Amino acid sequence: MCRMPDAPASFFAYAFPTPKGAPLDGATNEAVGILGDDPLTSRVLGMLLEGSGYEARVLQEDAVLANPSASLAGVNLVLFMPLLDEQRKDELLDAMKGSPKTAAVPVLHLSTEMHEQTDSVLPWPWSTEALVRAIEQVLHPTGGGETA
């Protein structure tokens, strides 16, 4: 049995290199921002997306509310995690849509409850491949063109 040495918790977050695999299904190295209340789940999702060819950024809610233009600079799409409170989602969306530089950034909501399926709400959990396809459909609705 292998025993991990005693180390601070922050060590494990950075001890292993982030996978940079070949993109799946034509994914590009575009930046996906992740907003959620569970930092561990957000980091794991970020690693899965990075392994699929995306640059993943775990975003800080307070920073997005204070200055959406700076917080979302270079982000092509934002994922809202399922545990994010509905009121907080509304506040974040209002801040994003209220800034001319971030108003057009698409948002996908990952949800454990499906009241009605829309283009911006995805059931969670999904396979990484299914999530990548959904992201690509939002970023490249005509089938693979570059973003403006």
Secondary structure, DSSP 8 states (H G I E B T S, - for coil): --------HHHHHHSS-------STT--S-EEEEE-S-HHHHHHHHHHHHHTT-EEEE--HHHHHH-HHHHTTT--EEEE-TTS-HHHHHHHHHHHHTSTTTTT--EEEEES--SS--TTEEESS--HHHHHHHHHHHH-TTTS----
